[in-house]
Amino acid sequence: MTSLAEPQTTTDTTAASPGTRYVGRRYLQLVLVLGALSAIGPLTIDAYLPALPALSAEMGATDSQAQLTITGLLLGLGLGQLLVGPLSDAVGRRKPLLVGLAAHGLMSVLCALAPSIELLAVTRTLQGLAGAAVAVVSMAVVRDLFSGIKAAQLLSRLMLVVGVAPILAPSIGSALLAFTSWRGIFVVLAVVAVGLFVLALLALPETLPVVRRQPGNVRGSLRAYRGLFGDRLFVVMVLVSGLMFATLFAYISGAPFILQELYGLSPAEFGVAFSANALGLVVMTQVNPLLVKRYSPVRVLLASVTISTLGAVALVITTATGVGGFIGFMVPLFFVVSAAGLAFPNAPAIALNRHGEAAGSAAALLGSAQFMIGGAIAPLVGALANGTPVPMAGVILGASTLALVLFLSARRRLDAVSYD
């Protein structure tokens, strides 16, 4: 792969619009590199999901304790982004990314060696802190180069690459379990982190020029966050994005136990069922560029949160009554997860469009909200567990409904903003 980091001169006439340099093959390479980097998050979350029941049995842990290994990762991803965001605005994108990938590889090895569920939860949290750099930088690079509809379109293209991860990860995890344990899955994640480190080192340029960098101190970071929190529309988009992620994480945390223990699926069958829902998410992310061109990111996002809420209502009804059994559980979930595929590119694109001057900090708040809200809500599935899918369905409905209410509260002001 050729490097994207071609020398730039001060006479470059496209300097004011750096994204114009990324066309044709270079644009495709940018999508593939950023997508591969972004995929490490879903892989880290999803690859070991088929092993959760076996992990719980081996360590003598309850379902709730095992789910803490997911929660710890999500909280680490959330908190880490708040630190990495302003740092990347100050020192550039490449250094935090490379350090984060190296640390992720190390933490993956420590996860593989964890002797107890408590230590595994700790190492997973540290793994999340390391992975936060990848999440922040990938989104900040998009905003460094593009804005508005173009940013939404690029984020949609990234979701095609990112979407392959949740489709393949459970199946990969199931395949690995055929000849290794859950510890071997973490060894594979360490190898992936090393490979992505090499990819980033060779193929991803610095996209934040020195002249656009922000002060690298606590006061500068607080000033940047204060400005972001002062923008009501930005805050609404952050919360909507976080709540839509929460619907997905509620599903991720509950699905391994519900599908394998309640519906009796094997680890391999679980991988297929999980991938079927992820396929809907990927398809929607690829339809999204066409939709935003015709209807705008705001209208598409409204459709997303509405479909998610209606799907969640149907899910509560089918799980509470038992109508349809396994099919009655999977079909409404398909609509909920697919709707998320429209929310994930558009909510960040709308929010980042307003704050290109602090893209790292803005991306950090977005990413932090996604993982921290998801990390806070997901444990409710385990805490409310009663042997049925109803608690998971109720959590998904609550998150979707709140996202819809927040969006509608700011609808008029959102419609007044240009996203060209």
N, C-alpha and C positions, 0 to 999 in steps of 0.2 A: 504494500500500500504506500502510495506516495504521500509525503507530508503536506498537510494543509498550510504549514507555517512558512509560506513563501516570503522572501524579503519584501518589505514595504518601504517605499521612499517617501520623503516629505512632499514630493510633487504629485503624489497619487490623487487624481481628481475625484476618486470615489471615497475619499476619506470621510466626507460628511455622512455618507451612507454606506457603511462597511458591508452591509448585507448584499449590495449589488455585485460584489466580487464573487459571490457564491451562486453560480449558475451551472446548469448541466452536470458534468461529472463531479465538480467540486461540491455542489449542493448535495448530490447523492452521497458523496463520501462523508460530508458533515453529518447528514442524517444517520448514516450507519455508525459513525464513531460515537456520536452523542447517544444514539439508541443503545448501543452496546454498553456504554458506561451506565446509562440509566437502568439497564436491565439487572444490574447487580442487586438493586433494592428488592424487586419482586423475587428474584432467585433466592436471596437470603431469607425472605419471609416464607416462601412457598415450598422450597425444595424439600424441607424436612417435615412438612405437614403429614404425609402418610405415615411417618414414624412416631407421631405423637402418642398414640395409644401404647405402642411398644416401649417408648421412652418412659412413659408413666409407670408401666409395669416393672421395668428394670430398676427404676429408682424409687419405687414405692411411693410415687407421688399421686395426688388427686388430679382430676381433670383441671381444676382451677389452678393448681400449682404449675401444671404443665403449660397452661395458657399464659402464665406469667412470663414464660420465656419469649412469647410473642409480644406481650405488653412491654416488657423491658426493652426489646429491640425498637418498638415504635416510639417509646419515650426517649430513647437515646437518639434516634433519628430526629425527633422534634427539637430536643434541647441543643443538640449539636449544631443544627442549622442556624439557630439564633447566634451562635458564636462564630460560625464559619462565614455567614453572610457578610457582616461588616468587614471581616478580615479579608475576604476576597475583593471587596470594594477598595481596600487599602493596598494590598500587595499584588493584586491580579488574580486570575483564575487558576493558572497552572500549578502554582506551588501548593495551595490547599488541596487541590485535587490529587496530586501525586502523594502527598503525605497521608491523606485519607485512605487511598487505596492500599498503601503499604501497611497502615495500621489495621485495616480491615482484614488483610491476609493474616496478620499476627493474631488478631482476636479470634479468627476462625479456627486457628490451630488450638488456641486455649479452650474454645468451646468443645472441640473434639476430645480434649483431655479432662474436662470437668468431671469431678468425682461425685457431685451431688446436684440435685435440682436447684438448690440455692445458688451454688457457684455458677451453674449454667445460666441462671437468670442474670447474674452479675456480668458474666462475659458476653452474653447476648446484648445487654445494655451498652457495654463498651463497644461492641461490634456496631451497634446502631450509631453511636457517637462518631465512629470512624467513617461509616457510610454516609453520614450527613454531608460531608464535603462533596461527594459525588452528586448527590441530589441537588444541592445548591448550585454548584458550578454548571451543571447541565442546563438548568433553567436560566441561569444568569447569562450564559453564553447566547442563548436564543434571544434574550432581550438586548444584549450588546449589539447583535447583528440585525434584528428585525423588530417591528412593532405592529400593533393592530391586527388586521386580518392576516397579514403575512406571518406574524408570530403564531396566531391560532392555527394556521395551516401547517407550519413547521412542527408545532407541538403535536398536531394530529399525526403527522408522519412519524414522529418519534414514538407515538403510542403504538404504531404498527410493530415497531421493533420491540418496544417494551412489552407489548401485549403477547408476544411470542413466549416471554419468560413465564408468566403465570399459566399459559397453556401447557408448556413443556415441563415446567419445574416439578409439579407433582408426579408426572409420569417418569421423569428422570429420577426423582427420589424413590419412586416405587421400584424402578429398575435397579437402582443401587442397592436397595434393601434385599435384592435377591442374592447378593454375594457379599454384603457388608452390613454393618449396623448403622444406626443414626450418626455415630461418630464419623464414619467414613464420608457421610454427606458433607460434614463440615470441612473435612480435608479437601474435598472437591471444591468447595467454596473458596478455600485458601488458594488453590491453584488458579481458579478463575480470577481472583483479585490480582495475582501476580501477572497474569496474561493481560488484564486491562491496564495495569500499571505500564507495561511495555507499550501497549497501544496508545495510551494517552501521551506518553513521553515522545513517541515518534510521529504521531499523526494529528495532534490537536494543538493549534497555535494559541498564543495569548490573544484574547479578544478585547481586553480592556487596556487601552493606551494609558501611559503614565499621566498624561494631562487630564484624564477623566477620573483619576482615582481620588478617593475620599480620605480624610484624615484617619490615620490608623491608631486611634486612641479611644478610651472609654467615652470621653465627652463627644467625640465625633459619632460614635456608634449610637449613643443615647439621642443625639440630635437627629440622626437619620430615622431611628425608630419613632421618635416623637412626631416627626413630620408624617410618617406613614399612619400612625394611629390617629392623627388629626384629620385624615381623609376618610369620611364616613363610608363612601362607596367602596374604597379599598378594604376597609374593615369588614363590610358586608360580604364582599367577594371572598375574603379570607375565611370567614365563618362558613359560608356556603360550600366552599371547596373542602374545608375540613369535615363538615357534616356529611358530604357525599362520600368522602373517603371512609368515614365512620361506618356507613352502610356496608361498604366492601369489607372492612376489617371485622365487623360483627359476623359477617358470613365466613370469613377466613378462620376466625377463632372458633366458631361453632361447628363448621362443616365437617372437620375430621372425625369428631365424636358422633355427630348426628348421622352422617352417612355410613360410617363403618360400624358403629355400635347399635344404632337404632334401626337403620335400614339394612344392615348386614352386608355392606359392600366390602370386598377385599381391598387391600392397598392399591392393586392395579385398577380395579373398577372405580375406586375413589378418584384416581388420577384421571380417568376418562370423564367421569361426571364433572369434576372440577374444571377440566379443560373445556367441556361443552359450554359452560357458562362464560368462561374467559373468552371464548370465540365470539360471543355476542358483543363483548366489550371492544374487541379488536375491530370487528366489522363497523361498529358505530364510529370509532375514531377515524376510519378511512372514509366514511360517508360525510363526516363533519366538514372537511374542506369545501365540499360542494354546497353544503347547507349554509355555512357562514357567508359564502360568497353571495348567496341569494337572499338570506333572511337576517344576517348579522349575528354576531356572537351572543348578543343579549337574548334574542328570540329563541335561538337554539338552546341556550342554557335554561330558559323558562320551560321549554318542552322537556328537557332532561329531568329537572326536579319534579315536574308534574307526573311524568311517566313513572319515576321512581316511587313517588308517594302512592300512586294508584296500584303499582305492582306490590308494594308493601301491604296495602290494605287487603289485596287478594291473598297474599301470603298468610296474613294473620287469620283470615277466614278459613283457608284450607288446612292450616296446621291445627287450629282450634277444633275444627269439626272432623278432621281426618279424611275429608273428601279428596279422592284421587290418590291417596297414599303417597308413594314416592314421586309419581308424576305430578301430583298436586303440590308437592313441595318444590320440585325443580322448575316448573314452568313459570310461576310468579317470580322466582329468583332470577330466571333468565332475563326478565324485563328489568328488574332492579339493577343487575350488573351491567346490562347493555346500556341502560340510561346513564350509568356512571361514565361510560365511554364518550358520551357527549359532554359531560360536565368537566372532566379532567383537563381537556385542552382549553375550554372556553373561559372558565372562571379565572385561571391564572393569566390568560391572555388579556382579559378585561382589566384585571388588577395591575399587571405589569405595564400595560399601555400608559398608565398614568404616572409611572415613576421610573423612567429610564435613567434618571440621574443617580439613582441608588438601587440599581437592579439586583445587586447581591443581597442587600438588606431586605428588599421587597420579596425576592425569591425565598429568602430565609424564613420570613414571617409566613409566607404561603406554605412552604414545606413543613415548618414547625407546627402550624395549625393542623395540617393534614394528619401528621403522625401523632401529635399530642392529643388531639380530639379523638382520633381513632384509638390511640392507646388508652385513653381514659374510658371510652365507651365500650370497647371490646370486652373487658373483664366482666361487664354486667351480664354477658351471655352465660359465663360460667357461674357467676354469683347467683343468678336467678334460675339456674338449671333445675328442671323438675322431671327430667326423663322424656321430655317432648321437645319439638322444635319451636314451641310457642314463645319462649323467652327471646330467642334469636329474632323471630319475626317481629316481636314487639319492639325490640331495640332498633331494628331497621326502620320500622314505621315511625318511631319517635324522631330519629335523625332525619329522615326524609321530610317529614312534615315540618320540622323546625327550619330546614333549609328552604323549603317553599315559602314559609311565612316571612323569613328574612329577605328573600329575594323580592317578594311582592311589596315589602315595605319600602324598597328603594327603586321600584320599577320605573317610576316617572323620571327620576334623575338619571337612571341608567340609559333610558331611551334618548335623553338629550345629549349624550356624549357621542362624539364621532369616533369610529374605530377604523377609519381608512388608513 
